[in-house]
């Protein structure tokens, strides 16, 4: 028998056409929080500016040594560019320019050639030329000079020669020792370089010593 009441139906041994209980609501599951965005990929380093035609890019002292050794005695003109902010630490051997002309350039932010107190930085023989542009020469130490030892042509444009010194009784100059050839400085400085107790520019004999010593040369020019 089926008894229908105000509460639904009362079934006894039968199938009730009415459901005595309300349907159950589906369980509530809050939505999962969104996954955090992934970390952005690192930006690639900016490309180097285009090199001048014929210029060579170097990023280590070993590369520079190799280029110089390959061009020695060639009579050629070699243009080398060093990236902004780079430091080329020498391995105890100076850069010796012989029988060719070397131009070594940085950009406006500059680059550094560092002797690390293990050798002087540049030697320029009488049959060679060296042009430095937007370069810092530092940390050179040698018996005659710490920075640049030159019998040939030297041009320094926006160059800083700093923290160089000569050692021993034969020490001539800390930053720049020029004997013969010609030298031009433009917008350049020689700072904290000593051959002995003094630090001045002297045209005369090596025994006078100083931050720069110039003797027996054809031309000396300084601008800016």
C-alpha positions in Angstrom: 0.0 0.0 0.0 1.1 3.5 -0.6 0.1 6.2 1.8 0.6 9.7 0.6 0.7 12.4 3.2 1.6 16.0 3.4 5.2 14.9 4.1 5.5 12.8 0.9 4.7 9.1 0.8 4.8 6.3 3.2 5.8 3.1 1.6 5.6 -0.3 3.1 7.1 -3.0 0.9 6.7 -1.0 -2.3 8.5 1.4 -4.5 7.6 4.9 -3.6 7.0 7.1 -6.6 8.0 10.1 -4.5 11.5 10.6 -3.1 11.1 11.2 0.7 14.5 13.1 0.9 15.6 16.1 -1.2 18.5 15.4 -3.6 21.9 16.0 -2.3 23.8 18.9 -3.7 27.1 18.0 -5.4 30.1 18.6 -3.1 31.7 22.0 -3.4 35.3 22.2 -4.6 36.7 25.7 -4.7 38.6 26.5 -7.9 42.3 26.0 -7.8 44.3 29.2 -7.6 45.9 30.1 -10.9 49.6 29.1 -11.3 52.0 31.9 -10.8 53.5 33.2 -14.0 56.9 31.7 -14.9 60.0 33.8 -14.4 60.8 35.9 -17.5 63.7 34.6 -19.6 66.9 36.5 -19.1 67.5 39.0 -21.8 70.4 38.2 -24.1 73.4 40.5 -23.9 73.2 43.4 -26.3 75.1 42.8 -29.5 78.4 44.5 -30.0 78.2 47.6 -32.3 79.4 46.9 -35.8 83.1 47.0 -36.2 84.9 49.2 -38.6 85.9 47.5 -41.8 89.0 45.4 -41.2 88.8 45.7 -37.4 89.3 42.6 -35.2 87.4 42.0 -31.9 89.4 40.7 -29.0 88.1 39.7 -25.5 91.2 38.2 -23.9 94.9 39.1 -23.5 95.7 35.7 -25.2 93.8 36.8 -28.3 95.6 40.1 -28.4 99.0 38.4 -28.0 98.2 36.1 -30.9 97.2 38.9 -33.2 100.3 40.9 -32.4 102.6 37.8 -32.9 101.0 37.0 -36.2 101.5 40.6 -37.6 105.1 41.2 -36.3 107.2 42.4 -39.2 104.4 42.5 -41.6 104.4 46.3 -42.2 100.6 46.2 -42.0 98.1 48.4 -40.1 96.0 46.4 -37.6 92.9 47.7 -35.9 91.7 45.9 -32.8 88.6 46.7 -30.8 88.1 45.7 -27.1 84.5 45.5 -25.8 83.1 48.1 -23.4 84.1 47.4 -19.8 86.5 44.5 -20.7 89.7 44.0 -18.8 92.6 42.2 -20.6 94.9 40.9 -17.9 98.4 40.2 -19.2 100.1 37.0 -18.2 103.4 38.6 -17.3 104.4 39.4 -20.9 104.0 42.9 -22.4 102.3 43.6 -25.8 105.3 44.0 -28.1 104.6 46.0 -31.3 107.3 45.4 -33.9 107.3 46.0 -37.6 103.7 47.1 -37.9 101.2 49.7 -36.7 98.6 48.7 -34.1 95.4 50.7 -33.3 93.7 49.5 -30.1 90.3 51.0 -29.4 87.5 50.8 -26.8 84.2 52.6 -27.0 83.2 55.6 -24.9 82.9 53.4 -21.8 86.5 52.3 -22.2 88.4 49.1 -21.8 91.4 48.2 -19.7 94.8 46.6 -20.4 96.2 45.5 -17.0 99.8 44.5 -16.3 98.8 43.2 -12.9 102.2 44.3 -11.6 103.8 41.4 -13.5 105.3 43.3 -16.5 105.1 46.6 -18.2 102.2 46.8 -20.6 103.4 47.9 -24.1 106.7 48.0 -25.9 106.8 49.9 -29.2 109.9 49.3 -31.3 111.4 51.9 -33.6 109.9 50.4 -36.7 106.4 50.3 -35.3 103.5 52.5 -34.2 100.9 52.3 -31.4 97.6 54.2 -31.3 95.4 53.8 -28.2 91.9 55.2 -28.1 89.5 55.1 -25.1 91.7 52.7 -23.3 93.0 52.5 -19.7 96.5 51.2 -19.2 97.1 50.2 -15.6 99.0 48.0 -13.2 102.2 47.9 -15.2 105.6 47.3 -13.6 109.0 47.0 -15.3 112.7 47.8 -15.1 112.5 50.9 -17.4 108.8 51.7 -17.3 105.6 50.4 -16.0 103.1 51.5 -18.7 104.4 52.2 -22.2 108.0 51.9 -23.4 108.3 53.4 -26.9 111.0 54.0 -29.5 108.5 54.3 -32.3 105.3 56.4 -32.8 102.8 56.6 -30.0 99.4 58.3 -30.1 97.2 58.4 -27.0 93.6 59.7 -27.5 91.3 59.7 -24.4 93.6 57.3 -22.7 94.3 57.0 -19.0 97.7 55.6 -17.9 97.5 54.9 -14.2 98.9 53.0 -11.3 102.1 52.0 -13.1 105.7 52.0 -11.7 109.2 51.2 -12.7 111.4 49.1 -10.4 115.1 48.8 -9.8 117.9 51.2 -10.1 117.3 51.6 -13.9 113.7 52.7 -13.5 113.1 55.6 -15.9 109.4 56.3 -15.7 106.2 55.0 -14.2 103.7 55.6 -17.0 105.4 56.6 -20.2 109.0 56.2 -21.4 109.6 57.6 -24.9 113.0 57.6 -26.5 113.0 58.6 -30.2 110.0 58.5 -32.5 107.1 60.9 -31.8 104.4 61.1 -29.3 100.9 62.7 -29.3 98.6 62.9 -26.3 95.0 64.1 -26.7 92.6 64.2 -23.8 94.8 61.7 -22.0 96.2 61.5 -18.4 99.1 59.9 -16.6 98.0 59.4 -13.0 99.7 57.8 -10.0 102.7 56.6 -12.0 106.1 56.9 -10.6 109.7 56.0 -11.5 111.0 57.1 -8.1 109.8 59.7 -5.6 108.8 62.2 -8.3 105.9 62.2 -10.7 106.4 64.9 -13.3 106.9 65.1 -17.1 110.6 65.6 -17.9 112.3 66.0 -21.2 115.9 65.1 -20.6 117.9 62.1 -19.3 116.4 59.0 -18.0 118.1 59.5 -14.7 115.7 62.4 -13.9 112.8 59.9 -13.6 109.1 60.7 -13.2 105.6 59.7 -14.2 106.6 60.2 -17.8 110.1 60.6 -19.3 110.6 61.8 -22.8 114.1 61.9 -24.3 115.9 62.0 -27.6 112.6 62.2 -29.6 111.6 64.0 -32.8 108.1 65.3 -31.8 106.2 65.7 -28.6 102.6 67.0 -28.7 100.0 67.2 -25.9 96.4 68.4 -26.3 93.5 68.8 -23.9 
